[in-house]
Amino acid sequence: MMNADLPLFATPTGAGGTREEPARRVPLAARMRPTSFDEFVGQEHLVGPERLLRRSIESDNLPSIVLWGPPGSGKTTLARIIARTTKAHFAPLSAVTAGVADLRRVVDEARKRLSFSGQRTVLFIDEIHRFNKAQQDAILPFVEDGTITFIGATTENPSFEVISPLLSRARTFRLEPLTDDDLRRIVSRAIAHSDRGLGSLHVLLHDDALTQLVAIASGDARAALNALELAALATTPDAEGQRIITPEAIQEALQQRTLLYDKAGDQHYDLISALHKSLRDSDPDAGLYWLGRMLEAGEDPLYVARRLVRFASEDVGMADPQALVICMAAQQAVHFIGLPEGSLALAQAAVYLATAPKSNSLYVGYSAVQQDIRRGPNGPVPLHLRNAPTSLMREMDFGKGYKYAHDYEGHFTKQEHLPESVRDSRYYVPSDEGFEKDVTERLNRLWGPGRFKKTQQPADTTTDPD
């Protein structure tokens, strides 16, 4: 590890000139955007040598594609490299500002271009998830008949945000967050580049400041470069004209890290799934971490409380009935005192759930009940279980033969309670975990050891509800 007192990257002290001020008007991230595969950093699984996507681009045989990945992973950059590489006309639109009229204009021009010169048109739509269904429908016919080659870029899951007919005619490529090494390469290049980067500012970046910058960026090249530029411009040059960027300068420029999170997007669902699965696997550390990621990013604490309540019944259940009580208490605490104080109540509930014995017997049992009810037939309530408040109902044998449990030894007597159609079904099969072990012993003592065992296929739980 390099000494923190020495600069890791430095711009040439002789670089610079009168072009410094005009260059700053365009953000560093835009100035340093790669223009070729030689400059492109990361996503080796997609654009490495001999990879399918890269070969398709370089051979000018690109099909319609959707680029799906987090902010700053290179989606728009990759589209611009395609624009420079392909012989097709490149028509970029942003779904934030464009509408159907813009699409029609591009399509009309694409038709004329194809007719007169034979040149294809690549339509690039950034933030495609912001187009509604009607707007996406407007693209479909022209992708299908070959008038345009479509490239869509999105941070959201295309399965939910892009209409199925369009998605079926395009190949989806997943971009991953950039690695720490990728970000280091991008930052070092920006510091050293005298024309497009910060070379004219004579920047010196300490190793620990770089580490902090990379950590804050979390795989987002745009965030890293914007933070670097802000820190550099906010740092006063020393007597030799050098801008020494320290961890304090990075922290002061950023003030507070903005977490990548969208309450209605992939991060919302990914994080709650990670929380649920960590608790299910009895990992309190991971449970606390994912809980914190959600709360610190601004998630509704009552939403988190609802998910914990669900978990208490679904994954802990009768193995520890107190889990539901703890979670309801946490919900009440959050409702009563709000955040940030209420976060500890949720943390307590999360740790309790993670460390509690687990049983999904209730979930499996109730899912089986739902399946039987939906399949039918749903038989009538047995006569002996029906109430008989009138003489007519008694004459029709309502309630006849019912045995009142408290009249028998141990306050228990055997009788049938299910309709004829599901008489032999067994829904609740307690586990041997926690309190359910006592439940199993009691039920076996009352009904006999053969009663509470699986006599049918359990409900389908292969699809995780989270």
LUMDO-622810 format. One line per 8 residues: their letters; for each residue z, x, y of N, C-alpha, C. Coordinates in steps of 0.1 Angstrom, whole numbers, plus 5000, padded with zeros to 4 digits. Last residue first. Example, Ala and Ser with C-alpha at 12.3 -4.5 7.8 and 13.67 -1.06 7.14 Angstrom:
<pts>
sa	5071,5128,4978,5071,5137,4989,5079,5129,5000  5078,5132,4943,5078,5123,4955,5078,5132,4967 .
</pts>
This chain:
<pts>
dpdtttda	4977,4595,4863,4978,4602,4876,4965,4609,4879  4975,4584,4838,4975,4575,4850,4975,4582,4863  4953,4601,4817,4965,4602,4824,4965,4592,4836  4941,4588,4788,4937,4589,4802,4950,4589,4810  4954,4585,4764,4946,4597,4766,4942,4599,4781  4968,4563,4756,4974,4571,4768,4967,4584,4770  4965,4533,4742,4957,4545,4746,4963,4551,4758  4994,4525,4723,4985,4522,4734,4977,4535,4737 .
pqqtkkfr	4995,4532,4687,5000,4531,4701,4990,4528,4711  4988,4511,4660,4983,4523,4668,4989,4521,4682  5017,4500,4642,5004,4498,4648,5000,4510,4656  5042,4506,4635,5035,4498,4625,5021,4495,4630  5068,4528,4640,5054,4525,4644,5047,4518,4633  5100,4513,4638,5091,4524,4635,5077,4519,4638  5124,4495,4637,5118,4502,4648,5111,4515,4645  5130,4486,4610,5125,4477,4620,5118,4485,4631 .
gpgwlrnl	5143,4502,4590,5128,4500,4590,5122,4492,4601  5170,4501,4593,5163,4514,4597,5148,4512,4597  5183,4472,4609,5179,4479,4597,5170,4491,4601  5192,4459,4631,5180,4454,4625,5177,4460,4612  5217,4473,4638,5215,4459,4639,5204,4453,4630  5212,4500,4633,5224,4494,4627,5223,4479,4627  5189,4504,4648,5188,4506,4633,5200,4499,4626  5200,4500,4673,5190,4491,4668,5188,4492,4653 .
retvdkef	5218,4522,4675,5223,4509,4676,5213,4499,4670  5201,4545,4672,5212,4542,4662,5217,4528,4663  5185,4541,4694,5179,4541,4681,5190,4538,4671  5203,4545,4715,5196,4532,4714,5191,4531,4700  5210,4572,4711,5220,4561,4709,5214,4548,4707  5185,4582,4718,5191,4585,4705,5201,4575,4702  5182,4575,4744,5175,4568,4734,5179,4571,4720  5196,4594,4759,5203,4581,4757,5195,4573,4746 .
gedspvyy	5178,4621,4745,5188,4616,4755,5195,4603,4750  5153,4613,4721,5157,4621,4733,5168,4614,4741  5140,4602,4701,5153,4608,4697,5158,4616,4709  5126,4570,4712,5125,4584,4708,5139,4589,4704  5119,4537,4702,5127,4547,4709,5125,4561,4704  5093,4517,4705,5098,4526,4695,5105,4537,4702  5083,4486,4712,5092,4496,4717,5097,4504,4705  5065,4471,4696,5061,4477,4708,5070,4488,4713 .
rsdrvsep	5051,4459,4667,5063,4467,4672,5059,4474,4684  5041,4428,4652,5039,4439,4661,5052,4446,4665  5043,4406,4636,5046,4419,4630,5044,4431,4639  5036,4385,4653,5049,4385,4647,5053,4399,4641  5015,4377,4669,5019,4391,4670,5033,4393,4663  5011,4350,4662,5000,4359,4663,5003,4374,4664  5036,4337,4664,5030,4340,4651,5019,4350,4652  5056,4352,4690,5047,4342,4685,5041,4346,4672 .
lheqktfh	5090,4365,4684,5076,4366,4688,5067,4355,4683  5115,4362,4673,5113,4359,4687,5099,4360,4692  5136,4352,4645,5122,4357,4650,5121,4352,4665  5168,4367,4640,5159,4355,4641,5146,4360,4647  5201,4378,4632,5186,4380,4631,5179,4367,4632  5226,4382,4656,5221,4375,4644,5206,4377,4644  5256,4393,4673,5242,4395,4669,5239,4387,4656  5282,4397,4679,5274,4391,4689,5259,4394,4686 .
geydhayk	5298,4405,4658,5291,4416,4666,5282,4411,4676  5293,4375,4643,5300,4387,4643,5292,4398,4650  5282,4348,4665,5282,4356,4652,5289,4369,4654  5280,4335,4688,5287,4328,4677,5289,4336,4665  5263,4349,4704,5277,4351,4706,5286,4343,4696  5237,4340,4697,5242,4353,4692,5257,4354,4693  5228,4310,4683,5235,4316,4695,5242,4328,4692  5198,4302,4669,5211,4308,4666,5217,4314,4679 .
ygkgfdme	5179,4273,4667,5182,4285,4674,5196,4289,4671  5172,4249,4654,5174,4261,4646,5177,4273,4653  5154,4236,4681,5160,4234,4668,5160,4246,4660  5141,4238,4705,5155,4244,4704,5161,4243,4690  5124,4209,4700,5126,4220,4709,5140,4225,4707  5118,4187,4684,5124,4200,4678,5124,4212,4687  5113,4164,4697,5101,4172,4693,5105,4186,4687  5138,4156,4704,5131,4149,4693,5119,4156,4688 .
rmlstpan	5142,4173,4725,5150,4175,4713,5144,4168,4701  5124,4161,4743,5122,4175,4739,5130,4178,4726  5137,4137,4747,5124,4137,4741,5121,4151,4736  5161,4144,4759,5161,4139,4745,5148,4139,4739  5159,4176,4777,5158,4161,4775,5158,4157,4761  5162,4204,4775,5171,4196,4784,5170,4181,4783  5157,4227,4756,5155,4213,4754,5165,4205,4762  5137,4258,4755,5149,4250,4761,5146,4235,4758 .
rlhlpvpg	5126,4275,4726,5123,4267,4738,5136,4259,4742  5130,4288,4703,5133,4295,4715,5131,4287,4728  5121,4271,4683,5135,4273,4684,5140,4281,4696  5093,4272,4686,5100,4260,4690,5115,4263,4692  5078,4301,4701,5084,4294,4690,5093,4283,4694  5053,4297,4726,5067,4302,4724,5072,4294,4711  5019,4302,4713,5030,4295,4720,5043,4300,4717  4999,4333,4716,5005,4321,4709,5016,4314,4717 .
npgrridq	4971,4344,4727,4985,4343,4732,4992,4331,4726  4949,4362,4705,4953,4349,4712,4968,4351,4716  4943,4387,4731,4947,4374,4726,4946,4373,4711  4937,4409,4747,4929,4406,4735,4931,4392,4730  4957,4409,4765,4943,4408,4770,4934,4404,4758  4980,4411,4749,4978,4399,4758,4964,4398,4762  4976,4436,4738,4976,4425,4729,4974,4412,4737  4976,4453,4761,4964,4452,4752,4964,4440,4744 .
qvasygvy	5003,4449,4770,4992,4445,4778,4979,4444,4770  5017,4460,4748,5018,4446,4751,5006,4441,4760  5009,4487,4751,5005,4479,4739,5006,4464,4741  5022,4492,4775,5007,4493,4774,5002,4486,4762  5048,4490,4767,5043,4480,4776,5028,4480,4776  5050,4513,4749,5053,4499,4745,5047,4489,4754  5043,4535,4766,5035,4532,4754,5037,4517,4749  5064,4532,4784,5050,4532,4789,5041,4528,4777 .
lsnskpat	5087,4534,4768,5085,4522,4776,5070,4521,4780  5084,4560,4757,5084,4549,4749,5082,4536,4756  5083,4585,4768,5073,4576,4773,5073,4563,4764  5110,4606,4778,5105,4596,4768,5095,4587,4774  5130,4635,4783,5117,4627,4786,5114,4617,4774  5160,4644,4801,5152,4642,4789,5140,4633,4791  5157,4659,4834,5161,4649,4825,5154,4649,4812  5146,4678,4851,5156,4683,4842,5161,4672,4832 .
alyvaaqa	5129,4663,4867,5124,4674,4860,5134,4679,4849  5146,4644,4878,5136,4640,4869,5131,4651,4861  5162,4660,4894,5168,4652,4884,5158,4648,4874  5143,4671,4912,5149,4680,4903,5156,4672,4891  5136,4646,4925,5126,4654,4918,5132,4664,4908  5160,4639,4937,5154,4630,4927,5144,4638,4919  5163,4661,4955,5173,4658,4945,5168,4650,4933  5141,4656,4971,5142,4669,4963,5152,4667,4952 .
lalsgepl	5148,4632,4983,5136,4633,4974,5136,4645,4965  5170,4642,4997,5172,4631,4987,5160,4631,4978  5157,4660,5014,5166,4665,5004,5169,4655,4993  5142,4644,5031,5135,4653,5021,5144,4658,5010  5158,4632,5050,5155,4625,5037,5148,4633,5027  5157,4649,5072,5169,4648,5064,5167,4642,5050  5135,4648,5089,5135,4657,5077,5146,4656,5068  5128,4614,5078,5126,4629,5077,5130,4635,5090 .
gifhvaqq	5152,4587,5072,5139,4593,5075,5138,4608,5072  5174,4572,5066,5176,4583,5075,5163,4590,5079  5165,4550,5051,5177,4549,5060,5177,4560,5070  5144,4558,5035,5142,4546,5043,5153,4545,5054  5157,4578,5021,5146,4581,5030,5144,4570,5039  5176,4562,5007,5181,4573,5016,5170,4577,5026  5160,4546,4991,5169,4540,5001,5173,4550,5012  5150,4566,4975,5141,4558,4983,5149,4551,4994 .
aamcivla	5173,4575,4962,5165,4584,4971,5156,4577,4980  5179,4553,4948,5189,4557,4958,5182,4567,4968  5158,4552,4930,5159,4541,4940,5169,4545,4951  5164,4576,4916,5151,4575,4924,5152,4563,4934  5188,4569,4903,5187,4581,4913,5175,4580,4922  5179,4548,4887,5190,4546,4897,5189,4557,4908  5161,4561,4870,5156,4551,4879,5166,4548,4890  5179,4578,4857,5168,4584,4865,5163,4573,4875 .
qpdamgvd	5196,4565,4841,5201,4568,4854,5190,4573,4863  5184,4563,4816,5183,4552,4825,5188,4555,4839  5170,4585,4798,5180,4586,4808,5179,4575,4818  5153,4574,4779,5160,4586,4776,5171,4590,4786  5141,4552,4790,5154,4550,4783,5160,4563,4779  5123,4571,4814,5126,4558,4807,5140,4557,4802  5106,4592,4819,5120,4594,4815,5124,4582,4808  5080,4583,4824,5082,4595,4817,5096,4599,4813 .
esafrvlr	5082,4557,4836,5071,4561,4828,5074,4573,4819  5105,4556,4852,5103,4546,4841,5093,4551,4831  5102,4577,4869,5115,4575,4863,5114,4566,4851  5077,4574,4880,5079,4585,4870,5092,4582,4862  5082,4554,4898,5072,4552,4887,5075,4562,4876  5098,4569,4916,5103,4557,4909,5095,4554,4897  5079,4588,4925,5091,4592,4917,5097,4580,4909  5062,4571,4939,5057,4578,4927,5069,4583,4919 .
ravylpde	5079,4562,4959,5073,4552,4950,5068,4559,4937  5084,4586,4973,5095,4579,4966,5090,4569,4956  5058,4591,4983,5064,4600,4973,5075,4593,4966  5058,4569,5001,5048,4570,4990,5053,4579,4979  5078,4577,5018,5080,4565,5009,5070,4564,4998  5067,4598,5031,5078,4601,5022,5081,4589,5013  5034,4605,5036,5044,4594,5038,5055,4596,5027  5027,4639,5044,5026,4627,5035,5037,4617,5038 .
gaelmrgl	5028,4663,5058,5028,4650,5066,5026,4638,5057  5031,4687,5047,5017,4684,5052,5017,4670,5059  5056,4686,5037,5054,4694,5049,5040,4692,5055  5052,4668,5015,5060,4664,5027,5057,4672,5039  5035,4684,4998,5031,4670,5003,5039,4667,5016  5049,4707,4994,5035,4708,4999,5031,4694,5005  5073,4697,4983,5073,4703,4996,5059,4704,5002  5063,4689,4958,5070,4679,4967,5069,4685,4981 .
wylgadpd	5055,4714,4948,5045,4704,4951,5051,4692,4959  5081,4726,4946,5070,4732,4954,5060,4721,4958  5096,4710,4929,5101,4712,4943,5089,4717,4952  5081,4714,4906,5083,4700,4911,5087,4701,4926  5083,4741,4901,5070,4736,4905,5072,4722,4911  5111,4740,4895,5106,4749,4905,5092,4744,4910  5114,4723,4873,5120,4719,4886,5114,4727,4897  5097,4712,4848,5096,4725,4856,5101,4721,4870 .
sdrlskhl	5091,4693,4828,5104,4698,4830,5105,4711,4838  5066,4681,4826,5068,4693,4818,5082,4700,4821  5069,4661,4845,5068,4657,4831,5071,4669,4822  5069,4676,4868,5081,4669,4864,5081,4666,4850  5042,4684,4867,5053,4694,4867,5066,4688,4863  5029,4660,4869,5028,4668,4856,5038,4679,4856  5036,4652,4895,5039,4643,4883,5039,4652,4871  5025,4673,4911,5039,4669,4911,5043,4662,4898 .
asildyhq	4998,4671,4905,5005,4683,4901,5020,4681,4901  4993,4645,4915,4991,4648,4901,4998,4660,4896  4997,4650,4942,5006,4641,4935,5005,4642,4920  4976,4669,4946,4990,4673,4948,5000,4663,4941  4953,4654,4942,4955,4666,4934,4970,4670,4934  4954,4633,4960,4955,4630,4946,4958,4642,4938  4954,4648,4985,4964,4638,4982,4965,4635,4967  4930,4663,4982,4943,4670,4982,4955,4660,4979 .
dgakdyll	4910,4643,4983,4913,4650,4971,4926,4657,4971  4923,4618,5007,4913,4627,5000,4918,4633,4988  4941,4606,5023,4932,4597,5015,4921,4605,5007  4955,4626,5035,4962,4615,5028,4953,4606,5020  4947,4658,5031,4941,4646,5036,4948,4635,5028  4953,4692,5040,4958,4680,5033,4951,4668,5040  4962,4724,5045,4950,4716,5041,4955,4704,5033  4984,4729,5072,4982,4728,5058,4970,4719,5055 .
trqqlaeq	4986,4752,5097,4981,4738,5094,4977,4737,5079  5012,4772,5107,5002,4770,5098,4998,4755,5096  5019,4778,5141,5023,4771,5129,5011,4769,5120  5011,4800,5159,5023,4792,5160,5027,4786,5147  4989,4818,5161,4988,4806,5153,4999,4796,5155  4998,4838,5178,4985,4831,5181,4984,4818,5173  5022,4846,5167,5022,4840,5180,5009,4832,5183  5013,4856,5143,5022,4845,5143,5022,4838,5156 .
iaeptiir	4997,4878,5152,4991,4867,5144,4999,4855,5144  5017,4892,5165,5005,4887,5173,4998,4876,5165  5033,4899,5144,5039,4891,5155,5028,4884,5163  5017,4916,5129,5021,4903,5124,5026,4894,5134  4994,4930,5155,5006,4931,5146,5008,4917,5139  4967,4946,5167,4972,4933,5162,4983,4935,5152  4959,4963,5194,4967,4965,5182,4973,4952,5178  4932,4972,5210,4940,4960,5208,4947,4960,5194 .
qgeadptt	4927,5000,5232,4927,4994,5218,4936,4982,5218  4927,5014,5255,4917,5003,5254,4917,4997,5240  4947,5032,5258,4934,5037,5253,4924,5026,5251  4968,5016,5266,4963,5026,5275,4949,5031,5271  4959,4985,5249,4968,4995,5253,4961,5005,5263  4950,4951,5257,4946,4964,5253,4957,4975,5257  4968,4923,5246,4965,4931,5257,4961,4945,5252  4958,4896,5227,4964,4909,5227,4959,4918,5238 .
alaalela	4942,4874,5226,4955,4872,5232,4963,4885,5233  4920,4882,5212,4918,4879,5226,4932,4877,5234  4932,4885,5187,4926,4896,5193,4925,4894,5208  4940,4859,5180,4950,4870,5181,4944,4881,5189  4915,4846,5180,4925,4842,5189,4936,4853,5191  4902,4860,5158,4897,4861,5172,4907,4857,5182  4919,4853,5137,4917,4867,5141,4912,4868,5155  4915,4826,5136,4928,4831,5139,4928,4845,5143 .
nlaaradg	4888,4825,5129,4892,4819,5142,4906,4824,5146  4888,4838,5105,4881,4844,5116,4886,4838,5129  4904,4820,5089,4908,4834,5090,4901,4840,5103  4890,4796,5091,4903,4797,5096,4907,4811,5098  4866,4804,5077,4865,4800,5091,4879,4800,5098  4875,4809,5051,4870,4820,5060,4870,4816,5074  4902,4799,5033,4893,4794,5043,4888,4805,5053  4922,4808,5017,4909,4807,5011,4898,4801,5021 .
saiavlqt	4945,4807,5035,4944,4800,5022,4930,4797,5017  4952,4817,5060,4939,4812,5058,4938,4803,5046  4977,4829,5056,4976,4817,5064,4963,4810,5062  4970,4851,5040,4979,4841,5035,4978,4828,5042  4955,4866,5058,4949,4861,5046,4957,4849,5040  4975,4872,5077,4963,4864,5081,4956,4858,5069  4993,4887,5063,4997,4875,5068,4985,4866,5072  4976,4909,5057,4982,4901,5046,4987,4888,5051 .
laddhllv	4972,4918,5083,4961,4913,5075,4966,4904,5064  4997,4927,5089,4991,4916,5097,4979,4910,5090  5001,4947,5072,5009,4935,5070,5004,4924,5078  4981,4965,5082,4980,4960,5068,4988,4947,5066  4969,4959,5115,4978,4965,5106,4977,4958,5092  4939,4965,5132,4947,4955,5124,4956,4961,5114  4925,4970,5163,4932,4977,5152,4941,4966,5145  4895,4966,5181,4907,4960,5174,4912,4969,5163 .
hlsglgrd	4876,4967,5203,4884,4979,5198,4897,4974,5191  4858,4949,5212,4872,4947,5216,4881,4958,5211  4834,4953,5200,4835,4956,5215,4849,4955,5220  4837,4943,5174,4836,4957,5177,4838,4961,5191  4839,4918,5164,4849,4922,5174,4848,4937,5178  4805,4908,5158,4820,4907,5155,4828,4911,5167  4779,4912,5164,4783,4898,5162,4798,4897,5160  4780,4940,5171,4771,4930,5178,4776,4916,5177 .
shaiarsv	4798,4955,5157,4798,4957,5171,4789,4946,5178  4820,4949,5131,4807,4946,5136,4806,4946,5151  4847,4953,5123,4838,4965,5125,4825,4962,5131  4858,4927,5121,4864,4937,5130,4855,4949,5133  4841,4916,5102,4842,4910,5116,4848,4920,5126  4847,4931,5080,4834,4931,5085,4834,4926,5099  4874,4924,5076,4870,4938,5079,4857,4939,5085  4871,4897,5069,4878,4901,5081,4875,4915,5085 .
irrldddt	4857,4898,5045,4851,4891,5057,4858,4895,5070  4874,4912,5029,4861,4918,5032,4855,4911,5044  4896,4895,5029,4898,4908,5034,4884,4914,5038  4885,4873,5015,4888,4871,5029,4890,4885,5036  4881,4884,4990,4870,4879,4997,4873,4878,5012  4908,4888,4983,4899,4900,4984,4886,4896,4992  4917,4862,4981,4922,4871,4991,4913,4883,4994  4888,4840,4976,4900,4848,4971,4905,4856,4983 .
lpelrftr	4879,4808,4988,4877,4822,4987,4890,4829,4983  4879,4779,4967,4884,4786,4978,4882,4801,4977  4846,4772,4951,4861,4774,4951,4866,4780,4964  4822,4747,4948,4826,4759,4955,4841,4760,4954  4802,4731,4925,4815,4732,4930,4818,4746,4935  4773,4712,4926,4778,4726,4925,4792,4727,4932  4754,4687,4911,4766,4691,4919,4771,4705,4916  4721,4677,4915,4730,4685,4907,4742,4689,4916 .
arsllpsi	4709,4644,4919,4712,4657,4924,4722,4664,4915  4706,4619,4909,4694,4626,4912,4696,4639,4918  4732,4609,4907,4725,4611,4894,4712,4619,4896  4738,4605,4933,4745,4616,4926,4737,4620,4913  4724,4583,4939,4721,4595,4946,4726,4607,4938  4737,4564,4922,4722,4566,4921,4718,4580,4928  4765,4566,4931,4760,4570,4918,4745,4573,4917  4772,4579,4964,4768,4568,4955,4762,4573,4942 .
vefspnet	4801,4599,4970,4786,4598,4970,4782,4587,4960  4828,4597,4966,4823,4596,4980,4807,4596,4981  4836,4600,4940,4841,4589,4947,4834,4587,4960  4822,4623,4931,4824,4611,4922,4828,4599,4929  4826,4642,4951,4814,4634,4951,4815,4622,4942  4856,4647,4967,4850,4645,4954,4838,4637,4954  4850,4663,4999,4856,4653,4991,4849,4652,4977  4836,4680,5014,4849,4685,5010,4856,4675,5001 .
tagiftit	4800,4685,5011,4812,4676,5012,4825,4683,5008  4766,4684,5016,4778,4692,5016,4790,4683,5019  4734,4679,5001,4746,4674,5007,4758,4683,5006  4700,4681,5002,4712,4690,5000,4724,4683,5008  4670,4669,4988,4683,4666,4995,4693,4677,4992  4637,4670,4996,4647,4676,4987,4660,4675,4995  4615,4642,5002,4625,4653,5006,4632,4658,4995  4596,4629,4986,4593,4631,5000,4602,4642,5006 .
gdevfpli	4602,4622,4960,4599,4636,4963,4595,4639,4977  4611,4598,4953,4596,4600,4953,4592,4614,4957  4639,4602,4954,4633,4598,4942,4618,4601,4942  4643,4607,4981,4647,4617,4971,4640,4615,4958  4635,4583,4990,4628,4595,4994,4631,4607,4986  4654,4564,4981,4640,4563,4978,4632,4576,4980  4680,4575,4993,4677,4575,4978,4662,4574,4975  4687,4571,5019,4682,4584,5015,4675,4583,5001 .
adqqaknf	4698,4546,5021,4686,4549,5028,4679,4562,5024  4722,4549,5007,4711,4541,5001,4698,4544,5007  4737,4561,5027,4733,4568,5015,4722,4562,5008  4740,4538,5044,4734,4550,5049,4729,4559,5037  4754,4521,5027,4741,4517,5032,4733,4529,5037  4778,4535,5023,4769,4532,5012,4755,4529,5016  4783,4559,5050,4787,4548,5042,4776,4545,5031  4790,4594,5054,4779,4583,5054,4785,4572,5045 .
rhiedifl	4809,4612,5048,4811,4603,5060,4800,4592,5061  4801,4627,5028,4810,4617,5025,4813,4608,5036  4785,4647,5040,4778,4635,5034,4788,4624,5031  4789,4670,5056,4799,4659,5056,4793,4646,5051  4754,4675,5063,4768,4680,5062,4777,4669,5063  4725,4674,5047,4734,4665,5054,4748,4670,5052  4692,4686,5048,4706,4690,5046,4715,4681,5054  4662,4683,5034,4671,4675,5042,4686,4679,5039 .
vtrqgsfs	4634,4701,5032,4647,4701,5027,4656,4694,5037  4600,4693,5026,4612,4693,5036,4625,4692,5028  4570,4711,5019,4581,4703,5015,4592,4703,5026  4536,4711,5030,4550,4718,5031,4561,4707,5028  4511,4702,5032,4517,4704,5019,4530,4710,5018  4500,4695,5056,4501,4709,5053,4506,4712,5039  4498,4667,5057,4488,4675,5064,4489,4690,5059  4517,4656,5039,4504,4651,5039,4494,4661,5045 .
lrkraedv	4541,4668,5046,4536,4669,5032,4522,4666,5031  4543,4660,5073,4542,4675,5070,4537,4677,5056  4545,4633,5070,4534,4638,5077,4532,4653,5073  4570,4631,5056,4557,4625,5051,4545,4632,5057  4587,4643,5075,4585,4649,5062,4572,4644,5055  4587,4625,5096,4581,4638,5098,4578,4645,5085  4599,4604,5082,4586,4602,5088,4579,4616,5090  4624,4616,5077,4615,4612,5066,4601,4610,5071 .
vrrldavg	4635,4619,5102,4633,4631,5094,4623,4628,5082  4636,4592,5110,4628,4602,5118,4625,4614,5109  4654,4582,5092,4640,4577,5092,4631,4586,5100  4677,4596,5100,4672,4597,5086,4657,4593,5086  4681,4585,5125,4679,4599,5123,4672,4602,5110  4687,4558,5118,4675,4561,5126,4671,4576,5125  4711,4561,5104,4699,4557,5097,4686,4560,5105  4727,4589,5121,4727,4576,5115,4713,4573,5108 .
atvaslpa	4750,4616,5129,4737,4610,5126,4738,4596,5120  4776,4626,5132,4769,4621,5144,4756,4614,5141  4785,4632,5107,4795,4628,5117,4788,4621,5129  4766,4641,5091,4769,4627,5089,4779,4622,5100  4742,4661,5106,4756,4660,5103,4759,4645,5102  4712,4677,5093,4719,4666,5100,4733,4666,5097  4684,4699,5092,4698,4697,5091,4703,4684,5099  4656,4706,5075,4660,4696,5085,4675,4693,5084 .
fhakttra	4633,4730,5069,4647,4727,5068,4651,4718,5079  4603,4732,5050,4609,4729,5063,4624,4725,5061  4602,4758,5025,4602,4744,5029,4607,4743,5043  4605,4782,5016,4593,4780,5024,4592,4766,5029  4639,4795,5017,4629,4786,5012,4617,4786,5021  4656,4812,5032,4649,4817,5020,4638,4809,5016  4667,4798,5053,4660,4811,5056,4652,4816,5045  4679,4777,5040,4669,4774,5051,4661,4787,5054 .
iiralttk	4697,4790,5024,4686,4783,5018,4675,4781,5028  4714,4797,5044,4707,4808,5037,4695,4802,5030  4724,4772,5051,4716,4780,5061,4708,4791,5054  4738,4766,5028,4727,4758,5032,4718,4765,5042  4758,4785,5029,4748,4786,5018,4736,4777,5021  4771,4776,5052,4765,4789,5052,4754,4790,5041  4781,4752,5043,4771,4752,5054,4764,4765,5054  4799,4763,5023,4789,4753,5020,4777,4753,5030 .
gsgppgwl	4820,4781,5023,4806,4786,5024,4795,4776,5022  4846,4774,5026,4843,4781,5014,4828,4785,5013  4856,4759,5047,4855,4774,5049,4852,4781,5036  4872,4733,5029,4867,4739,5042,4867,4754,5041  4862,4731,4993,4871,4730,5005,4866,4736,5017  4832,4715,4980,4842,4726,4981,4851,4724,4993  4800,4709,4968,4813,4704,4969,4824,4715,4970  4768,4702,4974,4777,4713,4974,4791,4708,4977 .
visplnds	4743,4688,4955,4754,4685,4963,4764,4697,4962  4706,4689,4956,4720,4694,4951,4730,4688,4961  4673,4688,4943,4684,4682,4952,4697,4685,4947  4662,4721,4934,4662,4706,4933,4672,4701,4943  4642,4748,4944,4655,4742,4945,4654,4727,4943  4624,4769,4942,4623,4757,4933,4636,4749,4933  4622,4794,4953,4618,4783,4961,4615,4770,4952  4634,4815,4941,4621,4812,4936,4615,4800,4943 .
eisrrllr	4659,4815,4954,4650,4826,4956,4636,4823,4951  4670,4791,4944,4668,4793,4958,4657,4803,4960  4671,4795,4916,4664,4784,4921,4660,4785,4936  4688,4818,4916,4674,4819,4911,4665,4808,4916  4711,4806,4925,4705,4816,4933,4690,4818,4929  4717,4787,4904,4715,4783,4918,4707,4793,4926  4719,4804,4881,4709,4794,4882,4706,4790,4896  4723,4840,4886,4729,4826,4884,4718,4816,4887 .
epgvlheq	4713,4865,4890,4708,4858,4878,4715,4844,4876  4740,4875,4910,4727,4878,4905,4724,4871,4892  4758,4846,4923,4758,4860,4918,4744,4862,4912  4762,4820,4931,4751,4828,4937,4751,4842,4933  4782,4809,4914,4771,4801,4918,4759,4810,4923  4802,4827,4909,4798,4819,4898,4786,4810,4901  4807,4838,4934,4798,4846,4924,4793,4837,4913  4819,4830,4957,4811,4821,4949,4802,4828,4940 .
gvfedfst	4818,4858,4981,4824,4848,4972,4814,4840,4965  4797,4863,5009,4809,4867,5002,4815,4856,4994  4766,4873,5020,4774,4862,5015,4785,4867,5007  4749,4894,5026,4761,4892,5034,4771,4882,5029  4729,4890,5007,4735,4904,5008,4748,4903,5016  4719,4865,5012,4728,4867,5000,4735,4880,5001  4721,4860,5048,4714,4864,5035,4724,4865,5024  4736,4856,5069,4723,4851,5070,4715,4854,5058 .
prmraalp	4771,4845,5075,4760,4853,5068,4746,4847,5069  4786,4843,5106,4780,4835,5095,4769,4843,5088  4796,4854,5129,4796,4862,5117,4791,4854,5104  4795,4833,5148,4787,4846,5150,4786,4854,5137  4812,4815,5137,4798,4811,5138,4790,4824,5140  4836,4828,5139,4832,4824,5126,4818,4820,5126  4838,4833,5167,4836,4844,5158,4831,4839,5145  4821,4809,5188,4833,4813,5180,4829,4824,5170 .
vrrapeer	4804,4819,5217,4803,4813,5203,4814,4818,5195  4814,4834,5238,4813,4819,5240,4810,4812,5227  4814,4860,5232,4826,4853,5230,4825,4838,5231  4790,4870,5242,4791,4868,5227,4804,4860,5224  4793,4872,5269,4785,4861,5264,4787,4859,5249  4812,4895,5269,4816,4882,5274,4807,4871,5269  4798,4917,5258,4811,4913,5253,4813,4898,5257  4776,4930,5268,4773,4918,5260,4786,4911,5255 .
tggagtpt	4782,4953,5281,4781,4941,5289,4779,4929,5281  4802,4969,5256,4792,4969,5266,4792,4956,5274  4808,4986,5224,4810,4976,5234,4799,4976,5245  4822,5015,5209,4814,5003,5209,4817,4994,5221  4839,5036,5208,4828,5037,5217,4819,5025,5218  4857,5030,5189,4862,5030,5202,4851,5031,5212  4850,5008,5162,4847,5020,5169,4850,5020,5184  4879,4991,5150,4865,4990,5155,4862,5003,5162 .
aflpldan	4897,4994,5119,4896,4997,5134,4881,4996,5138  4921,4984,5095,4907,4983,5100,4907,4987,5115  4947,4993,5093,4939,4992,5082,4924,4992,5085  4967,5015,5112,4958,5004,5112,4950,5004,5099  5002,5021,5104,4988,5026,5105,4978,5014,5105  5025,5009,5098,5024,5015,5111,5010,5020,5114  5025,5002,5072,5023,4991,5082,5022,4997,5096  5007,5022,5049,5018,5021,5058,5015,5011,5069 .
mm	4991,5005,5022,4990,5013,5034,5003,5011,5043  5000,5009,4988,5000,5000,5000,5000,5009,5012 .
</pts>
